Amino acid sequence: MALENIHLRKLLKLMYLEPNKRRSALRTDIREDVRREAGEIGGGGDFYSPFWADAKAHVFGGPDLRISTAERIAANARRSNLYPQLRDGFLNWWDERRRWTNLPFNPGRKLRDRFRFHELDAIVKIDNILTVVDGNGDEHVVYSYFSPEPSLSVDGARLGLWLLSQTFPTIPANELRILDIIRGTTFSVDRSPLTGEEEIEFRARYARLIEERDRLREEYE
């Protein structure tokens, strides 16, 4: 997936990976881009989407996530490592939240959009969001971060929350969450307050990442 057209969760991962692992991840993406440009491969499915669909179904009274995860692993053994970690982290978070009320949760609005960085000629995609309306009628917006490494840092979450708030300005910032699923940890502006420097920091990190990718791309030309 080109850096100039990328999901927020993957961008946050790349921004905060250790340098050697970041270079390795960028080289993997470059090789895939080169093969795709040559018509050798098509678009593949998202490894994490089936899990996230099951997690959202669990929230709204669908099949138990433990059962869904076992079925996913039985259908594809490649999921046997990360899916149990995702399941346990999500359930640790959700069960803690769920125990505060017996009232049902209902789906909120379907949210998806893109944020354009014009000077970088780049688009960050934001989709597959969990929106939950609680028993009081309050809507909560949860954006998922799947990666086993790096864990989502406070700084990374701060930048992510800033971008979410800019992309969905009609949603109160205090209702936005980013969930690091494997760790079962959520980040919000009340716990990770915005400093006012997020736009500068985000653009600088994004620009450096593109520059690094461009330097590495020269190895494949």
N, C-alpha and C positions, 0 to 999 in steps of 0.2 A: 504494500500500500504506500503510495507516494506520500512524502511528508507534507506536501502541499494540499492534500485532501485526506484528512486523517481523523479518526475518532479521538475525542478528548482523552479517554482512558488510556489509549496507547501512547498518545503524546506525553501525558504525565509520566508514564512508565519510562519512556525514552529520555525524557528530560532529567530524570533522577537516577538512572542506572549508573553504576560505577563505570569509569571511563572504558576499561577493557571490554566489559559486557555491553556497553552501549555501542562501541565500534563493531562488535560481533553482530549485534542485532541489526545495525544499519547495513552491514555487508549482506546479511541474509535478505533484507528488504531490497537491496540493490540487485542482487542476483535474481530475485523473483521478478522485479520490474524489467530487467533485461530479457528474461525468458518470456514475460508477458508481451513485451514490445515485439518480440520475434514470433509471437503467436504460438509459443510452445505450451503455455498453460492458460487455463481460464480462471475465473474467479472461484475460489473455494468457499465452503461454508465456514461460518464463524464457530470456532471450537467451543466457545462459552455460551452461545445463544440457547442451545437446548437446556442447559442447566438453569439459566436465568428465566426462561419460560416456565420451567417447573417450579422455581422458587416463587414466582409471582402467582402461579396457580395455587400453591400452598397457602399463601397469604389470604386468598379470597375463597377458601373453603374447598379447594380442589384436592387432588390426590396428595397424600402425605409425601413430603419431599424425600423422606428416607426410602420409600418404595420407588418413587420416580428415579432417584439417583441409581438405585440398584438395577433398575431396568435399563437405564442409559449405559451403564457399565457393561451389562450383559450383551448389549447390542454393539458395543465398540470398546475393546479392551484398552485402547489408548486413553480412555477417560479414567482408568482405575487409580491413577495417582492423584490428579488434581480434583476430580469431582468429589471424593469424600472430604477433602479439605474445604472445598467450597460449601458443601452441605453442612459440615459441622460449624464452620464460622457463621454462616447465615442463620442457622437455627439457634446458636448461642445468642446472637443479636435479637432475632425475632421473638424467641421465647421469653426473653427478658422484657421486651416491649409488650408482649401479649399478656403477660401476667397481671398487668395493671388494669385490665378491663375484660369484662365478659361480652361486651358489645361487639357485633360483627364489624369488620372493615369492608369498605366498598371501594371499587376502582374510582380513581379521579380522572382528570382529563388525560387524554393521550398527548404527550408532549414530545416533539422532536423539532429540531431546527439546526441551522448552521450559523457559525460566526465567521465572518470574513476579515482577514487581516490584509487590507488592500496593499500596503507597502511591501508585503511579502508575497503577494499574489497567492495567498493560501487560504484554505477553508478548514475549519475545525468542525467536525460533525458531532452532534449531541443527540442521541436517541436511546431507545430501549430503556426508558425511565420508569421506575416504579412510582406511581402516584396513588396515595392511599387517603381515603376520607374516613376519619374516625367517627366514633359514636356521637361526638359533639358537632359534627359537620365540618371540622377543620381538615383541610387538605395538606398532606405532607408529600414532599417531592424528594425521591431518593435516587441518586445517580450511582451506578455500580462501578467499582474498580476491582478487576478480577486477578491481577497479576500476582504470582507467588513471590516475585521479587522485581523491584524493591518494594518493601512495604510502603504504603502511602504516608509520607511525612506531613508534619504540620504545614511546612512551607508549600509542599505540593498541593495539599488540600486547599490552602488559602488561595492559590492561583486558580485551582479548579472551581472553587466557590465563586470567585470573582467572575470567571467566564460564564458560569451558569447564571449569575445575577444579571450580567449584561445581555445574555441571550434570551432570558425570560424575564423582562423587566416588570411584568404584571404580577409576578409571584413574589410575595414578601420574602425578603432575603432570609429571615429567621425560620422559614419553612423549608429551606433548601438543605439537603444533606448529601454528603458523599460517603458511601459505605465501602470500606476496604473489606471485602467479603471474607477472605480467608482468615483475617485477624478478627472479624466480627466487630470492627471498630467504625463508628461514624464520626464525621467531622461536620461542624456547623459554624456559622459566623459568631455565635455566642461563645463557643469554645475556642475557635481560631479566628479572632477578630481581624477584619481587613485593615490594612495599614494606610491605604491610599496609594501605595506604590505598586500594586499588583499589575496594572497595565504595563508599566515600564519593565517590570521584572519578567512578565510573561513574554512580551515581544522580544526582549533581549535573549532569553533562553531559547525561544523558538528560532530566532535568526541564527544563533550559534549552532543549533542543531542542523539547520539546513546547510550552513556553510561547511560543517563537518561532513555531512553526507555528500556534498558536491566534491570535496577533496577526495573522499574515498571512491567516488564514482569514477574518477579518472583512472583508477586501477583496472577498470573493466572496459576501457575504450581503446 
